């Protein structure tokens, strides 16, 4: 994924808060219905053009160097040594079913070192090009920052392969402080986990390398800086390097809470924690009460806190039709006090999101499916892009349009067009979007097993032909989904023009013999919103009676 590089990015990130950006969910192989491992990732930024990059496998000459450009800004950072062979990468998954996501937690400002070479994005995509397993990816990433330094804020990384799921949290050592301090924990196979822009690893075992890895100085560095002075067994990475504040609870940990409560209703009790009322932290992982399916993760990625008191489609900010859009920054001030909008997983600022599915019982090019979507996950569709494909479709191509150039063949722009239309009358329009989502998800549910079967048979005879087959399928599905969303946008424009709703029957607009709608449904405001208009000044909008008019002076 290549970001559009805008000179105001750093200023905007400071104003908006980069630590309120992304969300990851993780599922161990024994926690899923099929034995798949999963990680999901919403890449959220107002300055991100959602696209799908493809990096082909390649051989490299001895002594070759790689130019490093910061993934967010495009700034040239320096050079690193190339390896002899790099693996193909589709988005955030490589040909060996290794997948990586991230969320930024920021941490202590004094530990950011912008003079180093390796930023978090470069770490991700370099590791994907050089790793066959999650553990190998951890080794690649930590070795790179040890040699070249770490140039980003604190990050939580989701690192997965078909067998294992890991969370690694990393923070720099400040200006000219070479390397980084980090901890990586393996999620138990029968558990799920999540992180959302707040470091979540607290205490960790110091003598279990099969389930916990860490930099040798992760504790001693904290002592040196004066952050910690207790016993090693009491050391908490999160509490030391990224102490919680209220916004981290309400805007970040709340997304983890919302996911966990879907996996185990008992986790609902932590609402008081995310509201800043109680201190007991949520666990790093939990065992779900039932096995997790792909559709559960899709549902979780589309979450707006519906059915809870944090529901962003309710209240004065949602307007009359339940809009999830909030035009102020996430935090804002009024009369000397600071306030915060709810920040759910599904948000209009998403550039792209994915659900990476890794299946250990299949050959890697067939087993890995990178379910990819652009824009707001609640209004988008996840399309199966097999990790063995050799090119991406035009609709997802990073060069088809840009953040400043509209393209009718770009999925990013088509989906943004539809969702931005929907925000104006969301409670009505989201139902049209959900109908189309349901149609495609059923089609993929029915089709993918047959594609798997054919691809497996082909792979046994000719792996190259199998990859060509999967490339053709994945590309056609992406183009078809995008075309169907364009049709949806045209349909919604007609149906909801000027705020009215045209009447339908059996999926078609009702019209008379002259081709004109016999009636238009002029939908008024809900009563709850009418009260918001009337109650502050009861007589301002009230229609005066004849008796009152007769008494005019």
C-alpha positions as CSV (number, residue, x, y, z in Angstrom):
1,X,0.0,0.0,0.0
2,X,1.5,3.2,-1.1
3,X,0.4,6.4,0.6
4,X,-0.1,9.7,-1.2
5,X,2.6,11.9,0.1
6,X,1.3,15.3,1.2
7,X,3.5,17.9,2.8
8,X,0.9,18.8,5.4
9,X,0.7,15.2,6.6
10,X,2.9,15.6,9.7
11,X,1.1,18.7,10.8
12,X,-2.3,17.1,10.3
13,X,-1.2,14.0,12.2
14,X,-0.1,16.2,15.1
15,X,-3.5,17.9,15.2
16,X,-5.6,14.9,14.7
17,X,-3.6,12.5,16.8
18,X,-1.9,9.7,14.9
19,X,-2.4,7.4,17.9
20,X,-6.1,7.2,17.2
21,X,-5.7,5.5,13.9
22,X,-5.9,1.8,13.4
23,X,-7.5,-1.4,14.7
24,X,-6.3,-5.1,14.7
25,X,-8.1,-8.3,15.7
26,X,-6.3,-11.6,16.0
27,X,-7.7,-15.2,16.1
28,X,-5.7,-18.4,16.9
29,X,-6.1,-21.5,14.8
30,X,-8.0,-23.4,17.5
31,X,-10.3,-20.5,18.1
32,X,-11.6,-20.5,14.6
33,X,-14.2,-22.9,13.1
34,X,-11.9,-24.2,10.3
35,X,-8.5,-24.1,11.9
36,X,-7.6,-20.9,10.1
37,X,-5.5,-18.2,11.8
38,X,-6.8,-14.7,11.2
39,X,-5.6,-11.1,11.7
40,X,-7.5,-8.0,10.6
41,X,-6.3,-4.5,10.1
42,X,-8.0,-1.1,9.4
43,X,-5.5,1.4,8.1
44,X,-7.1,4.6,9.1
45,X,-5.8,8.0,8.0
46,X,-7.3,11.1,6.4
47,X,-4.3,11.1,4.1
48,X,-4.3,7.5,2.9
49,X,-5.3,6.5,-0.6
50,X,-6.6,2.9,-0.2
51,X,-4.9,0.6,-2.8
52,X,-3.4,-2.8,-3.0
53,X,0.3,-3.0,-3.8
54,X,2.0,-6.1,-5.3
55,X,5.7,-6.8,-4.8
56,X,6.9,-9.6,-7.0
57,X,9.5,-12.1,-5.8
58,X,13.0,-11.3,-7.0
59,X,16.6,-12.2,-6.9
60,X,19.2,-9.6,-6.0
61,X,22.9,-9.0,-6.7
62,X,25.5,-9.1,-3.9
63,X,26.0,-5.7,-2.4
64,X,22.7,-4.4,-3.6
65,X,21.1,-1.7,-1.3
66,X,17.5,-0.6,-0.8
67,X,16.4,3.0,-0.5
68,X,14.1,3.5,2.5
69,X,11.3,6.1,2.3
70,X,9.1,6.7,5.3
71,X,5.8,5.0,4.6
72,X,3.7,7.9,5.9
73,X,5.5,10.9,4.5
74,X,7.7,9.6,1.6
75,X,10.7,11.3,3.3
76,X,14.0,9.6,2.3
77,X,15.4,7.9,5.4
78,X,18.6,6.1,4.1
79,X,19.7,2.7,2.7
80,X,19.7,-0.8,4.0
81,X,21.3,-4.0,2.7
82,X,19.3,-6.1,0.3
83,X,19.0,-9.9,0.7
84,X,19.7,-12.4,-2.0
85,X,16.0,-13.3,-2.6
86,X,12.8,-11.5,-1.7
87,X,9.3,-13.1,-1.6
88,X,6.2,-11.9,-3.4
89,X,3.8,-9.8,-1.3
90,X,0.1,-8.9,-1.9
91,X,-0.8,-6.0,0.4
92,X,0.2,-7.1,3.8
93,X,0.5,-10.9,3.2
94,X,3.3,-12.7,1.4
95,X,3.4,-15.9,-0.6
96,X,4.1,-18.0,2.5
97,X,0.9,-16.8,4.3
98,X,2.8,-14.5,6.6
99,X,0.7,-11.4,7.4
100,X,1.4,-8.3,9.4
101,X,-0.8,-5.4,10.6
102,X,-0.2,-2.6,13.1
103,X,-1.6,0.1,15.3
104,X,0.3,3.2,16.5
105,X,0.2,3.8,20.3
106,X,2.8,6.7,20.3
107,X,4.1,6.2,23.8
108,X,6.6,8.6,25.4
109,X,7.4,11.5,23.1
110,X,11.0,11.7,24.1
111,X,11.6,8.1,22.8
112,X,10.8,9.0,19.2
113,X,14.0,9.1,17.0
114,X,13.3,10.6,13.6
115,X,17.0,10.4,12.7
116,X,17.0,6.6,12.3
117,X,16.3,4.7,9.0
118,X,13.6,2.1,9.7
119,X,10.0,3.4,10.1
120,X,7.2,1.1,11.0
121,X,5.8,0.7,7.5
122,X,9.2,-0.2,6.0
123,X,9.7,-2.7,8.8
124,X,6.4,-4.4,7.9
125,X,6.9,-4.7,4.1
126,X,10.6,-5.6,4.4
127,X,9.8,-8.4,6.9
128,X,7.1,-9.7,4.5
129,X,9.6,-9.9,1.7
130,X,12.1,-11.8,3.9
131,X,10.1,-14.1,6.1
132,X,8.6,-17.6,5.8
133,X,7.1,-17.6,9.4
134,X,5.9,-15.2,12.0
135,X,8.9,-15.9,14.2
136,X,11.2,-15.2,11.3
137,X,9.4,-11.9,10.7
138,X,9.9,-10.9,14.3
139,X,13.6,-11.7,14.0
140,X,13.9,-9.7,10.7
141,X,12.1,-6.6,12.2
142,X,14.1,-6.5,15.4
143,X,17.4,-7.1,13.7
144,X,16.7,-4.3,11.3
145,X,16.0,-1.8,14.0
146,X,19.1,-3.0,15.9
147,X,21.2,-2.3,12.9
148,X,19.6,0.8,11.4
149,X,17.6,2.3,14.3
150,X,13.8,2.8,14.7
151,X,12.3,6.0,13.4
152,X,8.6,5.8,14.3
153,X,6.5,6.2,17.4
154,X,5.5,3.2,19.5
155,X,3.8,0.5,17.5
156,X,1.8,-2.7,18.2
157,X,2.3,-5.2,15.4
158,X,0.1,-8.2,14.6
159,X,2.4,-10.9,13.1
160,X,0.8,-14.1,11.8
161,X,1.4,-17.3,9.8
162,X,-0.8,-20.4,9.4
163,X,0.3,-21.8,12.8
164,X,1.0,-18.9,15.1
165,X,-0.3,-15.4,16.0
166,X,1.9,-12.9,17.8
167,X,1.6,-9.4,19.1
168,X,4.9,-7.4,19.2
169,X,5.1,-4.0,20.8
170,X,8.0,-1.7,20.0
171,X,9.2,1.8,21.0
172,X,12.3,3.7,20.2
173,X,15.1,4.9,22.4
174,X,15.0,8.6,21.6
175,X,17.2,10.8,19.4
176,X,20.5,9.0,18.5
177,X,19.4,6.1,20.7
178,X,20.2,3.1,18.4
179,X,17.6,0.4,18.2
180,X,14.4,-0.1,20.1
181,X,12.9,-1.9,23.1
182,X,10.2,-4.4,22.4
183,X,8.2,-7.4,23.6
184,X,6.5,-10.1,21.5
185,X,3.9,-12.4,22.9
186,X,2.3,-15.5,21.2
187,X,-1.4,-15.6,21.4
188,X,-2.6,-19.0,22.6
189,X,-4.1,-21.1,19.8
190,X,-7.5,-21.2,21.4
191,X,-7.7,-17.5,22.1
192,X,-8.4,-14.1,20.4
193,X,-6.8,-10.8,21.0
194,X,-6.9,-7.2,19.8
195,X,-5.1,-3.9,19.9
196,X,-6.2,-0.4,18.9
197,X,-3.6,2.3,19.3
198,X,-2.8,1.6,22.9
199,X,0.0,-0.7,24.0
200,X,-1.6,-3.8,25.6
201,X,1.3,-6.0,26.8
202,X,1.7,-5.5,30.5
203,X,3.8,-8.1,32.6
204,X,5.3,-11.0,30.6
205,X,7.2,-14.2,31.3
206,X,11.0,-13.8,31.3
207,X,11.9,-17.5,30.7
208,X,9.4,-18.9,28.1
209,X,10.9,-18.2,24.7
210,X,8.3,-20.4,23.0
211,X,5.6,-17.9,23.9
212,X,7.5,-14.6,24.8
213,X,10.4,-12.8,23.1
214,X,11.9,-9.5,24.1
215,X,14.9,-7.2,23.7
216,X,17.6,-7.8,26.2
217,X,17.4,-4.3,27.5
218,X,13.6,-3.8,27.6
219,X,13.7,-3.5,31.4
220,X,17.2,-2.2,32.0
221,X,16.6,0.7,29.6
222,X,13.4,1.7,31.5
223,X,15.5,1.7,34.7
224,X,18.2,3.8,33.0
225,X,15.6,6.4,32.0
226,X,13.9,6.4,35.4
227,X,10.6,5.0,34.2
228,X,10.8,1.8,36.4
229,X,12.4,0.8,39.7
230,X,10.6,-2.4,40.8
231,X,11.3,-6.1,40.5
232,X,11.8,-7.5,36.9
233,X,8.7,-9.8,37.3
234,X,6.6,-6.7,38.0
235,X,7.7,-4.8,34.9
236,X,4.8,-3.8,32.6
237,X,5.7,-2.8,29.1
238,X,2.5,-0.8,28.5
239,X,2.4,1.0,31.9
240,X,6.1,1.9,31.5
241,X,6.4,3.0,27.9
242,X,2.8,4.0,27.0
243,X,0.9,5.0,30.2
244,X,-2.9,5.2,29.8
245,X,-4.8,8.4,29.7
246,X,-8.6,8.9,29.3
247,X,-8.5,9.3,25.6
248,X,-6.5,6.1,25.2
249,X,-9.3,4.3,27.2
250,X,-12.3,5.9,25.5
251,X,-11.0,6.0,21.9
252,X,-8.6,3.1,21.8
253,X,-9.2,0.4,24.5
254,X,-13.0,0.8,23.8
255,X,-12.5,-0.8,20.4
256,X,-10.8,-3.8,22.0
257,X,-13.7,-4.0,24.6
258,X,-16.3,-4.0,21.8
259,X,-14.5,-6.9,20.0
260,X,-14.0,-8.9,23.2
261,X,-17.7,-8.5,24.2
262,X,-18.7,-10.1,20.9
263,X,-16.3,-13.0,21.6
264,X,-17.5,-13.4,25.2
265,X,-20.5,-11.5,26.6
266,X,-18.8,-11.6,30.1
267,X,-16.3,-9.0,28.8
268,X,-19.1,-6.4,28.8
269,X,-18.1,-5.7,32.4
270,X,-15.1,-3.7,31.2
271,X,-17.3,-0.9,30.0
272,X,-16.6,0.8,33.3
273,X,-12.9,0.5,32.5
274,X,-13.1,2.1,29.1
275,X,-15.2,4.9,30.6
276,X,-12.4,5.7,33.1
277,X,-14.4,4.6,36.1
278,X,-12.4,1.4,37.2
279,X,-8.7,0.4,37.0
280,X,-8.8,-3.3,36.2
281,X,-7.3,-3.7,32.7
282,X,-8.7,-6.1,30.1
283,X,-6.6,-9.2,29.5
284,X,-4.3,-9.4,26.5
285,X,-6.3,-12.3,25.1
286,X,-9.5,-14.2,25.9
287,X,-11.0,-17.5,24.9
288,X,-14.2,-17.0,22.9
289,X,-17.4,-18.7,24.0
290,X,-17.8,-20.1,20.5
291,X,-15.5,-20.7,17.5
292,X,-14.9,-17.7,15.3
293,X,-15.9,-17.6,11.6
294,X,-14.8,-15.2,8.9
295,X,-18.2,-13.5,9.0
296,X,-17.7,-12.8,12.7
297,X,-14.6,-10.8,11.9
298,X,-16.3,-9.0,9.1
299,X,-19.1,-8.0,11.6
300,X,-16.5,-6.9,14.1
301,X,-14.6,-4.8,11.5
302,X,-17.9,-3.0,10.7
303,X,-18.6,-2.2,14.4
304,X,-19.9,1.2,15.4
305,X,-20.7,0.2,19.0
306,X,-24.3,-0.6,18.0
307,X,-26.4,-1.8,20.8
308,X,-24.2,-0.2,23.5
309,X,-24.3,3.2,25.2
310,X,-21.3,4.2,23.0
311,X,-23.3,3.7,19.8
312,X,-22.0,6.4,17.4
313,X,-25.1,6.3,15.3
314,X,-27.1,7.6,18.2
315,X,-27.3,11.0,19.9
316,X,-27.1,14.6,18.8
317,X,-23.8,14.1,16.9
318,X,-25.5,11.5,14.7
319,X,-28.1,14.0,13.5
320,X,-31.6,12.9,12.4
321,X,-30.5,9.8,10.4
322,X,-27.9,8.2,12.6
323,X,-24.8,9.4,10.7
324,X,-21.5,8.0,12.0
325,X,-19.5,11.0,10.7
326,X,-18.1,13.5,13.2
327,X,-16.7,16.6,11.6
328,X,-14.7,17.9,14.6
329,X,-11.4,16.3,15.4
330,X,-11.6,13.3,17.7
331,X,-10.9,15.5,20.8
332,X,-12.1,19.1,20.9
333,X,-12.5,21.9,23.4
334,X,-15.3,24.1,24.5
335,X,-15.3,26.7,27.3
336,X,-12.0,25.5,28.6
337,X,-13.0,21.8,28.8
338,X,-11.9,18.9,26.6
339,X,-14.3,16.4,25.0
340,X,-13.9,13.3,22.9
341,X,-16.1,11.7,20.2
342,X,-16.6,8.0,20.3
343,X,-14.1,6.2,18.0
344,X,-15.4,2.8,16.8
345,X,-13.6,0.3,14.6
346,X,-15.5,1.2,11.5
347,X,-14.7,4.8,10.5
348,X,-15.0,7.0,7.5
349,X,-11.3,7.8,7.6
350,X,-10.2,4.2,6.7
351,X,-8.0,4.0,3.6
352,X,-8.1,0.3,3.4
353,X,-8.8,-2.7,5.6
354,X,-8.2,-6.4,5.4
355,X,-8.8,-9.8,7.1
356,X,-5.9,-12.1,6.5
357,X,-6.9,-15.8,6.6
358,X,-4.1,-18.4,6.8
359,X,-4.9,-22.1,6.3
360,X,-2.1,-24.5,7.3
361,X,-3.5,-27.6,5.5
362,X,-3.2,-26.1,2.0
363,X,-0.2,-25.1,-0.1
364,X,0.7,-21.5,0.7
365,X,-0.4,-19.8,-2.5
366,X,-3.8,-21.4,-2.2
367,X,-4.1,-21.4,1.6
368,X,-3.7,-17.7,2.2
369,X,-6.6,-15.4,1.4
370,X,-6.2,-11.7,1.8
371,X,-9.8,-10.4,2.2
372,X,-9.3,-6.8,1.1
373,X,-11.6,-3.7,1.1
374,X,-11.3,0.0,0.8
375,X,-12.8,2.9,2.7
376,X,-15.2,2.6,5.7
377,X,-15.5,-1.1,6.5
378,X,-19.2,-0.7,7.4
379,X,-19.9,0.4,3.9
380,X,-17.4,-1.7,2.1
381,X,-16.9,-5.2,0.9
382,X,-14.1,-7.7,1.5
383,X,-12.9,-9.3,-1.7
384,X,-10.8,-12.6,-1.7
385,X,-7.3,-11.9,-3.0
386,X,-5.3,-15.2,-2.8
387,X,-1.8,-14.7,-1.6
388,X,-0.4,-16.6,-4.6
389,X,-1.7,-14.1,-7.2
390,X,0.8,-12.4,-9.5
391,X,-0.9,-9.1,-10.1
392,X,-3.6,-6.9,-8.7
393,X,-6.7,-5.6,-10.5
394,X,-6.9,-2.2,-12.0
395,X,-9.6,-1.2,-9.5
396,X,-7.2,-1.7,-6.6
397,X,-4.0,-0.5,-8.4
398,X,-2.1,2.2,-6.4
399,X,-1.6,4.2,-9.6
400,X,-5.3,4.3,-10.6
401,X,-6.3,7.7,-9.2
402,X,-4.9,9.3,-6.1
403,X,-6.1,11.1,-3.0
404,X,-6.3,14.2,-5.2
405,X,-7.5,12.6,-8.4
406,X,-10.9,11.0,-8.8
407,X,-11.2,7.9,-10.9
408,X,-14.4,6.1,-11.9
409,X,-12.4,2.8,-12.2
410,X,-10.8,3.1,-8.7
411,X,-12.5,1.1,-5.9
412,X,-11.3,3.7,-3.4
413,X,-13.2,6.4,-5.1
414,X,-16.3,4.3,-5.9
415,X,-16.7,3.2,-2.4
416,X,-16.0,6.7,-1.0
417,X,-18.7,8.1,-3.3
418,X,-21.3,5.6,-2.1
419,X,-20.4,5.9,1.6
420,X,-20.3,9.7,1.6
421,X,-23.7,9.7,-0.1
422,X,-24.9,7.3,2.6
423,X,-23.8,9.5,5.5
424,X,-26.4,12.1,4.6
425,X,-29.3,9.7,5.3
426,X,-27.5,6.8,6.9
427,X,-30.2,5.0,8.7
428,X,-32.0,4.5,5.4
429,X,-29.1,4.1,2.9
430,X,-27.0,1.7,5.0
431,X,-29.8,-0.9,4.5
432,X,-29.3,-0.7,0.7
433,X,-25.5,-1.2,1.2
434,X,-26.1,-4.1,3.6
435,X,-28.3,-5.9,1.0
436,X,-25.5,-5.7,-1.5
437,X,-22.9,-6.8,1.1
438,X,-25.1,-9.8,2.0
439,X,-25.4,-10.8,-1.7
440,X,-21.6,-10.7,-2.2
441,X,-20.7,-12.5,1.0
442,X,-23.1,-15.3,0.2
443,X,-21.6,-15.5,-3.3
444,X,-18.1,-15.7,-1.9
445,X,-19.1,-18.3,0.7
446,X,-20.5,-20.5,-2.0
447,X,-17.7,-19.9,-4.6
448,X,-14.5,-19.9,-2.6
449,X,-14.6,-23.6,-1.6
450,X,-15.0,-24.5,-5.3
451,X,-12.1,-22.3,-6.2
452,X,-10.0,-23.8,-3.5
453,X,-10.8,-27.3,-4.8
454,X,-9.9,-26.5,-8.4
455,X,-6.8,-24.6,-7.4
456,X,-5.5,-27.5,-5.3
457,X,-6.0,-29.9,-8.1
458,X,-4.1,-27.6,-10.5
459,X,-1.4,-26.9,-8.0
460,X,-0.6,-30.6,-7.6
461,X,0.1,-30.7,-11.4
462,X,1.3,-27.2,-12.2
463,X,1.8,-24.6,-9.5
464,X,2.3,-21.8,-12.1
465,X,-1.0,-22.5,-13.7
466,X,-2.7,-22.6,-10.3
467,X,-1.4,-19.2,-9.5
468,X,-2.6,-17.9,-12.8
469,X,-6.0,-19.3,-12.1
470,X,-6.2,-17.7,-8.7
471,X,-5.0,-14.4,-10.1
472,X,-7.7,-14.4,-12.7
473,X,-10.4,-15.2,-10.1
474,X,-9.3,-12.6,-7.6
475,X,-9.0,-9.9,-10.2
476,X,-12.4,-10.6,-11.7
477,X,-14.1,-10.6,-8.3
478,X,-12.6,-7.2,-7.4
479,X,-13.7,-5.6,-10.6
480,X,-17.2,-7.2,-10.4
481,X,-17.6,-5.9,-6.8
482,X,-16.5,-2.4,-7.8
483,X,-18.8,-2.4,-10.7
484,X,-21.7,-3.5,-8.5
485,X,-21.0,-0.7,-6.0
486,X,-21.0,1.9,-8.9
487,X,-24.4,0.6,-9.9
488,X,-25.5,0.9,-6.2
489,X,-24.3,4.5,-6.2
490,X,-26.3,5.3,-9.3
491,X,-29.3,3.6,-7.8
492,X,-29.0,5.5,-4.5
493,X,-28.6,8.8,-6.3
494,X,-31.9,8.3,-8.0
495,X,-33.7,6.9,-4.9
496,X,-32.6,9.5,-2.4
497,X,-32.2,12.6,-4.6
498,X,-32.8,15.9,-2.6
499,X,-33.5,14.0,0.6
500,X,-36.8,12.4,-0.6
501,X,-37.2,8.6,-1.1
502,X,-38.7,7.1,-4.3
503,X,-41.0,4.2,-3.8
504,X,-39.9,0.7,-4.8
505,X,-41.7,-2.6,-5.5
506,X,-39.9,-5.8,-6.2
507,X,-36.6,-4.0,-6.6
508,X,-37.8,-1.5,-9.1
509,X,-39.0,2.1,-8.8
510,X,-42.8,2.5,-9.0
511,X,-43.9,4.7,-11.9
512,X,-47.1,5.5,-13.7
513,X,-48.0,5.2,-17.3
514,X,-46.1,8.4,-18.1
515,X,-42.9,7.2,-16.4
516,X,-43.3,9.5,-13.4
517,X,-43.4,8.4,-9.8
518,X,-47.0,8.4,-8.6
519,X,-45.8,9.7,-5.2
520,X,-42.6,10.6,-3.4
521,X,-41.9,9.6,0.2
522,X,-41.0,12.8,1.9
523,X,-39.4,11.4,5.0
524,X,-39.5,13.8,8.0
525,X,-37.3,13.9,11.0
526,X,-37.7,11.2,13.7
527,X,-39.6,12.5,16.8
528,X,-36.4,12.3,19.0
529,X,-34.7,14.7,16.6
530,X,-37.8,17.0,16.4
531,X,-37.5,17.4,20.2
532,X,-33.8,18.5,19.8
533,X,-35.1,21.2,17.4
534,X,-38.1,22.3,19.4
535,X,-37.3,21.9,23.1
536,X,-34.6,24.6,23.5
537,X,-37.1,27.2,22.1
538,X,-40.6,25.8,22.1
539,X,-42.2,28.7,20.4
540,X,-39.6,29.5,17.7
541,X,-40.9,27.0,15.1
542,X,-44.5,26.5,16.3
543,X,-47.3,27.3,13.9
544,X,-49.6,29.8,15.4
545,X,-53.3,29.1,15.7
546,X,-56.1,31.1,14.1
547,X,-57.0,32.4,17.5
548,X,-53.5,33.7,18.0
549,X,-53.5,35.3,14.6
550,X,-56.9,37.0,15.4
551,X,-55.3,38.5,18.5
552,X,-52.6,40.3,16.5
553,X,-52.1,43.9,17.4
